[in-house]
Amino acid sequence: MPQLARRIGRAKPSAIMQIAEKAKRLKSEGRDIISFSIGVPNFLPGEHVYEAARQALAHDSGQYGSNRGSDAMLDAFLEHINKIGMTGYGRVNLATGVGAKHVLYNLAEALLDEGDTIAFPTPYWTSYLDIAEIVNAKVELLPCGPAQDYKLTPAQLEEALAKKPRVFLFNNPSNPTGMVYTKDEIGALADVIAKYPDTWVITDDIYNRMVFDGVGYHNFVHARPELRDRVIFVDSLSKTYGMPGWRVGFMAGPEVVAQAVVTMNSNHITNLPEIVQAAAVAALSGPQDVPEAKCAEFQAKRDQVMDVMNSIPGVVCPRPQGAFYVFPDVSCAFGKTHGPTGKAIANDVDFCSVLLEAKGVACVPGSAFGEPRAMRISYTCPTPQLEPGMQRIREFFGELS
Ligand code: PLP
C-alpha cells in the first residue's frame, strides 16, 4: 500500500473525544454516566435562527458564494465585534472559516512556514498543538501553572518574544482553565508585544461573551490600537450562540492576513453554505437574550463547581471567570489507591479513568491540554446533573488513601 503523508503521523485524534466516546459506551451499557468532558454549549439558538435558515433554503440562489462571505454576514460580524470594542475594521479585514478551528488552521498555513516557531501558553486548547504539528511548525510552550493562576506573565512573554517566534497564539477566556485576563494584565502584555514587531499575534477569543463577575473582555488592540496591524482576532458562533454544528468562525485582522485566509478558502471550501450564512446573520443581529441568559447560568454553575472544589483538601483550583470550564490541580491524588476498586492512581489519565469507571463521571485529563497535574471539568451539562456529578467527585476523593 502507498504511504500516507508524514504530517498525518504527527496529528493525533482528540483526547477529549476519546473520553467522550468511552463515556458514551459505558452509557450504552446501561451505566449512569454524567459527562463533564466535552465543551459543547448544551443549548440551541433561538427560533429566528432556524427561520432565517428556512428562508435561505426557500430562496436558494443555486450559486457558489463569495470566498470571503456574504456582505450581510461580514457586516453582521463587524457590528458584533464593534460591541466588544473591536472597532476600526472593514469587510477587507475579515475572513471566515468552517468554525474557528478551521480559521486557526488556515492562519497556521498562512503565517507559518515549515520550521517557524509558534509560541503559546500551557495549558492550551488541544488542537493548537496538532495544528502546529500538521504544518510542521516548531512549538514553544510557555508554562503557566496553577501557582500563577494559569496566566502568562509579562516576563514570560518578553523572554518568548525576544526569540522572535513567527506567531504568538493567545487564548482568552481560556479553554481549559476558564481564566480571563484583566484589563491591566492585557495592557501589560500588550506593552511587551509592542516591543517585538516580528511576531504575529493570534488571539483566539471565542469565549469573549462568556465572561463573569463584571471583569469584561479585553484585547491587546484595546490597550494599544497600533497593534491592529499584527493582531488577528478569532471568534466563532459555536459557543456563544449554541451553534457548534453550524460551523461558523471568523477572523478580524490586517487586510493582508484576511486576504491570505480568503485565498486559502478559495482553494479549500470556496464559501460557507448560504443557509449557514443566513443563520449566522440572524444569530448575530437578532435578539441576544439566549446568549446573555446562558452566560448568567454558566456563572451560577461555576460557583457550584467551585464550592465543591474548594471543599476538597489538597485540590488547588484557581477561580475561573469565563467560558464553561474549571481546571483543578488534582495531583494530590497521585500515588494513592481508590479503596472500593483497589485501583492505583499514578497520574491524571488514571485519575480520570478510575473516576469514570467507579463513579460514572467523565472529565478530561489535563495532559490533553499540556498540564498533567490537572483535569478539566466542563459544566455545560443539564443543570440537574451538576450537583450529583460534583458530589460523586467529592466522594471519590474521600475514597482515596
Ligand atoms: N478555540 C477554542 C479555545 C476552543 O475551545 C474551540 C472549541 O472548543 C475552538 C477554538 C473551535 O471552535 P469552533 O467550534 O468554532 O471550531
Boltz pocket constraint, residues with backbone or C-beta under 6 A from the ligand:
constraints:
  - pocket:
      binder: B
      contacts: [[A, 39], [A, 98], [A, 99], [A, 100], [A, 101], [A, 102], [A, 125], [A, 171], [A, 173], [A, 174], [A, 175], [A, 204], [A, 206], [A, 235], [A, 236], [A, 237], [A, 238], [A, 244], [A, 248], [A, 249]]
      max_distance: 6.0
